[in-house]
């Protein structure tokens, strides 16, 4: 119980660490090079605060903001961008309202980072790539984060 506000407790929030974010970024860069893409990678905590970012040489500068907005969308709703789009695409009012949200980006390539059943962050990819490639790269990056987390 909280002495400042009796009857109300704080909710603890776990967050992806800088070290884990760097593991994800390294994996994303490696996969991007393997499939011939040049991308920006954003890693955010659950509050939408940037933990880490990388822009590969040659990645379009516009992708900096696209990557960030994809990650913000994921941090805000806890779903992969492409999954959220499938959920809302037939609802015109929702898609119109969602596009007005800060970070309301439903392009594929943003994924939640879930560890031990809790959302701990978001990772997204955007660049000289298509959405399928962005999703593949992001999945590899999140997989590397999970593997690193569970081996330590």
N, C-alpha and C positions, 0 to 999 in steps of 0.2 A: 504494500500500500504506500502511496505517496503522501508525505506530510503536507505538501503544498496543495494537493488536490485529492483529499481522501476518497477512496473508492475507485480511483483510476490509476492504472499502471502504465508504464512505458512499454512500448513494443520494441524489442531489440531487432536490429536489422544487420544482417551479414552483407558484406560487399566483396566483390572480386578485388584482389590485391593488385598492386602495380606489377609485381613479379609475375602473377598469373596472366595479367593483361599482355605483358611482353612475350610470354610463351605463345599466346594466341596470335599476336602480331607476327612473330617469327614464322609460325606455321602458315599463316595467310600469305605472307610474302613468298615463302617457298612454293606453295601450291600455285600462286599466281604466276611465278616464273615458269613452273612446270607446264602450265596450260597456255602460256603466252599472253598474259594479261598484265596491265599496269594499273594498280588500284590504290585507293585510300582506305585505311582501316581505322575505325573508331571503336573504342571500348569505354563504356560508361558504367557507373554504379547504378543501383536501383533508383536513386533519386535523380538520375539524368545528368550527373556531373561527370565530366570527362576524366578518365583515369589515364588513358594513353591514346596516342594517335600516331599514325605513320602515313606518309604519302610517298609512294615509290617514285623514283625518277621517271618522268614522262607521263605520270598520271595526270589527267586533266584537273586544272585548279577548281573547276566547278564541282568536281566530285568531293572536294573537302566538305562543303555544306551538305551535299546529298548524303554522304556517309554519316555525318552527324545527325541529320534529320531522320534517317532510317533507324539509327540507334536510339534516338529519343522516342520514336514511336514504340519500339520494343520495350524500352524501360518503362514507358507509361502504361502499356497494356499487358505486358508479359507474354505476348504471342509473337511468333515470327511474322514479319511483314506480309509475306505471301499467304500465310494462314489467316491473318486478320482480314486481308483483302477478300479472300474466299467467303469469309463470314459476313462482310458488309456489302459486297459488290452489287447485290440485287436490291439494296435499300437506298433509293435515290436521296432521301433526306439525310440518312446517316452518312453516305459518302460525301455529300455536300458539306455537312457540319464537320466531319472528320478532316476534310481538307483545310479547314480553318484553324485547326489545332496547331500549337507550336510543336514542330516535329511531326506533323501529320503526313508521313510519307509511307505509302503502302507498296512501294516497289520492292521486289524480292531482293534479299541480301542482308537483311537484319535478323538476327537470331537472339533468343534469350540465353543467358548463361544460368543454368540451374544446377546447383550442387546440393546434395543431401536433401532434395525435395524443395529447396527454397530458391526463388529468383534472387540472384546475387549481382546481376548486371546484364549488359547487352553488348553485342558485337555486331558491327555492320561493315559491309564492303561495297565500294562503288568506284567505277573508273572506266578505263578502256576495256570494257567487258560487257557481256549481256547479263540479264538477270539470272539466267540459269547458272552462268559461271560465278556470279556473285554469291549465289546460294551455296554452290559447291565449295567455294573458297571459305565462306563463313562456317560451313559445317566442319571443314577440316580444322579451322582455327578453334572453334568451340570444343571439338573433340580433343584437341591437344591440351586445352585448358583442363578439361575433365580428367584426362589421363595423368597430367602433372599433379593435379589436386589429389587424386586417389592413390598415387604412388608414394606420397610423402606422409 
